[in-house]
Amino acid sequence: MVVNLLRKLGVLNVQRCKKEKKTKMMDYYSNVKGPTREGAIDIIKNKLMTHKKPQCLKNFVIYLVDEEISKYNRLGSQIGWSVTVEPSIWKKLLHKEDVYIRWKKFFY
């Protein structure tokens, strides 16, 4: 009975519209192009500097971005970059950092 009253007042329809707007916004970012090769390299290098990671990881950034481009033929849309490509690059960089730290402890 309360549900029928809310439907007559239009409250339930307003909530459905709000959910649709969120979906449309995510779809909007899938139509926006992702960063270029140089832009992706700059983004990753800037984040390396802000997170104070070893500088030797900068040498691998270009290689990893080129690897992702060869895998997908481009870096994808903005949402694709944020959800799949960038985390994949970070995962590989963090693995390289872990290997670097282990070797550093072994030799020094």
N, C-alpha and C positions, 0 to 999 in steps of 0.2 A: 504494500500500500504506500509506504514511504517512497519506494523506488518510482512508482507511477507519478507521485506528486513531484519528485525531483525531475523526472523526464518532462512533465508539463511545464515546469519552470525553466527548463533548458540547462540545468546545472550539469547533468550527465553528458550532454553534447559538448559543453565547453571543455570538459576534461579530455574527451576524445580528441578534440582539435589540438590541445596542447601536446599530446603524444605524437600526433602527426607532424607537428612543426619540428620536433626533435629529429624525427626520421628524415624529414626533408633537409635539415641542416647537414646531417651526415652524408646524404646523397649529394649535397652541394659540394662538399670537399672532395668527393670522388670525381667530380668534373673539373677540378682545379689541378693544373699540372704540378707535379712535384719539382723539386729543385733540379737545376742543371748539374752536370758533373762537377764543375768548379764550385758551384754553390754547396753541393753536398760535402765536398772536401773541406770547404771553409767552415761549414756547420760543425762537422766532427772535430776539426782541429781546434776551433774555439771552445768547444765543450771539453776537450782534453785539457786545455789551459785552465779553464775555470774549475775543473775538478782536481787539478794539480796531479795529473798522471805523469809517468815518466816520459821524457821528451823523445825517447827512442821509438815510442809508439806512433809518432807522427810519420815515420818512414813507411808504416804499413797502411796508412789511411788511403793513399792513392791506389795501392794494389787492391784493397778490399772494396773500394767503391767501383773500380773497374771490374772486379769479379762479380759484383751484384748487377752491374749493367749487362755483362755478358750472360748472366743467368736469366734476366727478365727482359733483355733487349732495351731497357730504359729503367729509370728509377721509379716509374709509376706515377700515380696521382698523389696528391698531398696526403690523403688518408692512408694510402698504401705505403708511402714513405714513412709516415709516423708509426704505423702499426707493424709492418713487416721488415722493411729494408733497414731502417735505422737501428732497431733493436738487434737485428742480425749482425750488423757491423759492430755494434757495441759488444755483443756476446763474444765475437771473435777477437776483438781488441782486449777484452778483459782476460780471455784465455792466454793471449800473448803476454800480457802483463804478469799473469801468474807464473808462466814459464820463465820470464825474465827474472822475477824475484827469486825463484828456486835456483836458477843458475848462478845468480849473483851471490846467494848464500853459500852455494857449493864451492865457488872459486875464491871467495873472499873471507 
